[in-house]
């Protein structure tokens, strides 16, 4: 099978002809129909999240089950599934037992510890794959599996904000904007300075204000979510939220946060992070996405053009999400 592989961090992905993987007793073999390109994939490719050996990235997988392991009972061949970042947890630690499996210290993640979806085939633990409706559009659905899920968890952690700021308006930001608008929240979009196209994109999705990330909004925010992996945005967001406001850091990796005066935090402002997702998050977001419905803005790429998709993400030239399509 064709797979795009991280062989050396910081170097382009390499196209390899690999054997089709065999599913273990609790796993399913999935024919990959689409795989979203996430900023975490970029962190893996660029060496900001280090790997000990070559890895196939990709953790926003939509595909069809082809074969099941001996102990799999909930899925069968022909089922359409979504495979997210969270690939396995121990099920017995204090976090798993408390419903916080996203914090499991032994967790294994798709496209990081386990080979992912930048390939024609992938295996996944059946217990961590989400069943999708038959025939659901794989390209439109793929970004929901991480950008949507992490965005959803960050949005919930931001609380009941009347005015919500989004720093970074890409794959996750454009989905959270729709969630927020469905609740009647006022969205303020912060984009790279000078990126007029991103400002237009945000306003087209109902943002009440869109401007550069180094600007202050017209009024103090109740909460802000930072999707861009830029530590300097933390004090910027603290300046933008009012007393009692919350700043949520939604990425798995961020550059160092610079020092800032205590006055920015004072007034019961809160800075918190969001880590990974739970399966309950996934079920809730997928149900909500179908009900609203959520609309994903996607740019498809053939699987062999994974490096071009990563370059577009790295350069900030995407409106929405990039999605790899094997066989395109």
N, C-alpha and C positions, 0 to 999 in steps of 0.2 A: 504494500500500500504506500501511497505518497504521504509523507509527513514532513512538516517544517520543524526543524529541530534547533534548539539553543545548544550549540556545542561549545561555544566560548563566549562568556559574558562580554558584552560590548561590541561583538562582531555580528554581522547579519546572520539571520537564521539560514540554515542549510537544508536544501531539499534532499531527502533520503527515501530510499525504497526499503521500508521496514516490513517484517512479517505482520500479518493481521494478528492482533493480540488474542489470547485465549481467556475467556472469563473464568474466574475462580468460582467456588461453590456459592458465594453470596453475590455474584456479579452478573451483569448483563453485557453482552457485546452489542454495541450501537453503531449503526451506519450513520455517520455524521452528515447531516443535510445542511447545517449552517453552524458557524461558531463565531460569536461576537469577539471583537478585539478590544480588550480592556486595558486601562492604564496599568493594572497589575502585571499584565503580560509584558508591557513596556519596561516595568521595573525589573522583571525577570530577565528579559533580553539584554537590558543595559547593565546588568550586574548589581543593581541597587538592592535586590533581594537575591542573595547568593545561593547557588545550587552546587551540590557536590559532584554532579555527573550530568551528562547530556539529558535533556528533557524536552518533550513535546509540550509546549504551552497551550493555553486555551481552556477557559472554564465557563463559557457561556454557550453550552452545547445544546443543540436541538437535533434529534435524530430518531430513527426507528430501531426498536429492539429486533435483533436478528437471532440471537441465541441466549439462553439463560443458563445459569449455574444450577447445580443439583439442589441447593437449598432455597432457591428463589421461588416464592409463591405468589407475590403480588403483581408480577409483570409476566407477560408472555410475548412471543414473537409477533411482530406487527404493531405493538403498542408504540405510540409516539411519546417521547420523554424529553425532559429538560434536565441537563446535568450541570449543577452549579459549582461554585468555588469550594464549598464544604463537601469533602469527599468521604470522610469517615471520622467517627469519634469513638471513644472507648466505651461510653455508655455506663460507666461505673464510678467515675470521679465525682467529686462534690458539685462540680459545675454541671455535668450531664444530669445528675440526679435532681438538680434544682431547676431544670429547664433552661440552663444557660450553656448549652452544648457549644455555642460559638466560642467559648473560652476554654474548652477542653485542652489541657496541656499536651495531650497525645494526638490531637486532631491531625488529619492528613487532608491536603488540599489539592484539588484538581488542577493540573497544569503546573504544579509546583513540586509536591511530593509524588504525585501520580501523573502519568502521561495524560495529556489533555486532548483538546479537540482540533488543534491545527493539523488534522490528519483526516484520512478518509474513513477510519474506523477508530473506535475508542471503547474501553471497558470502564464500567462504573459500578460501584456498590449499589445494588438495587434499592437498598433502604434509604439512599440519599438522592435518588432520582425522582423527579416530579412527573407524574403522569399528566400528559397534555391531551386536549381533545383531538380526535382523529382529524387529520387534514389541516391542522392549525399551521399557518404560514410560518415556516422555520426561520426565514430571514428576519421578519418583523418581530418574532418572539425572542430570538437569541439575546438581544440586549437586556431583556428583563431578568435574565439569569444571574446577573451581577450588578450592572449599573442600576437596574430596577430594584433588586433586592437590597443592596447596600444603601441605595438612596432612600428606599422605604424605611429601613431601620433608622437611618439618620434623621429622616423626617419625623418619625415618632419620637425620637430622643429630643428633638427640638421643642416638643411640647405644643401647647395651644397658642401659637404665635399669631397675632393678627397681621403683623408685618414681618415677612420672612425674607432674609437675604440669602442668595445663592452665589457663592464665589467659585467661578468656573461653571460654564454653561454648555457642557458637552453631553455625553451619553447619559450620565446620571442626572445632571441639572435639568435637562429638557423633560425628563420623566417626572422628577419631583415637582417641577413647576406645574405640571398638569394635576398631580395629586393635590398640591396646595390650592390651586384654583378651584378644584372640585369641592373643597372645604370652605371656600369663600375667603381664603387668605390672600393678602396683597403681596405679590412677589416682586422683589428687587434683585435684578441680575447684575452681577459684577463680572466683567470680562477683561481680557488682556487690553491694556491701553492701546487705543488706535484701531481696535478690531470692530469696525462699523458693521460688518456682516454679522458678527455674533450679537451685537446689540439689536439689529433688525430681527434676527432669528428669535431672540428672547421676547421682544415686543410682539412678534407674530404669535407667540404662545401665551399671550395675555399678561406679560410682565408689566406692572404699573410704572416701572422705572428701569432703565438699563444704562450702565455707564462703566467707566474704567474701574479696575479693582483698587486703585489708589485714591478714589474719590469717596466722599461721604454721601449717603443717601439723603433725599430731601427731608426726611424725618427719621428719628432714631428707630431702629429695628427692635422687635421683641426677641428675635432669634436669628442666627445665621448658621449656614452649613458651608463648610469649606471642602470642596471637591478637588480643587487644584492642589498639587503636592508642594506647596510653597509655604514654608514656615513663617515668612514675613507677613502672611495674610492673617495670622492669629492676632497680633496687636492691631492690625487694620480693622478686623472684624469686631474686636473689643471696643474700638473707638466708635464703630457704627451702631452697636446695640446700646439700648438704654439700661438704667438700673434694673436689676433682676433678670437681665437678658442672658441667653445661653448661646455659646459658640460651640458648634459640633464639628470636630475634625473627622472627616469620613473616609480618608484614605488609609491604606495599609502602610504607606511610606510617605514621609514628608521631609523636606530639608529642615535643618535646625531652626528652631524658633528663636528669634533674637530676644535679648533682654528688653523689658519694657517696664515703665513705672507702675508701681502698685496702684496708682490712681485709676488705671485702665481696668483693673480687676475689681476694685472696690465698688461698693453699691450692690453687693450680692450678685455680681455677674458670675457666670459659670463657664469654664472651659472643660469639655469632655471629648473623649474619642469614641468611635464606633468600631468594633472588631467583628469582622466576618458576618455570619448570619446563622439563624437557626432554621430548621425545617418548618417550624410554625410560621416564621417570617415568609418563607416561600409560598406556603399554602395561602396565607392571607393576601399577599401581594398579587399572586396569579388570579385569585378570585376577584380582587378589586380591579385588576387590569381588564378583565373581561366585562365587568359590570359597567365601568365608566363610559367607553373603553379607553385605555391608554393607547396613544398613537406614537409609534417609534419612527424617528427620522433616521434612515439608514443609507449607507453607501456600500453596496456589495463589491467584493473583490474576489477573483479566483484564488483558490488556495495557494497556488504558486506565487501569488503576489502579496504574500503576508508581509514581506519587508516594506513594500510600498504602503500598506495599510498602517504599519507601525510608524513609518516616517510621517504620514499624514497626521497621526495622533500626536507624535512628538512635536510636530511643527504647528499644531493648533489650527489646521486648515479644514477640519471636519465640522460639519453642522450635524450634530447628533452622533451616531455611532457607525463604526466600520464593522462589516460582517464578512467573514470568509465563507465562500461557497465551494466546497469540493465538487469537481466535475463541471464547474461553470465554464 
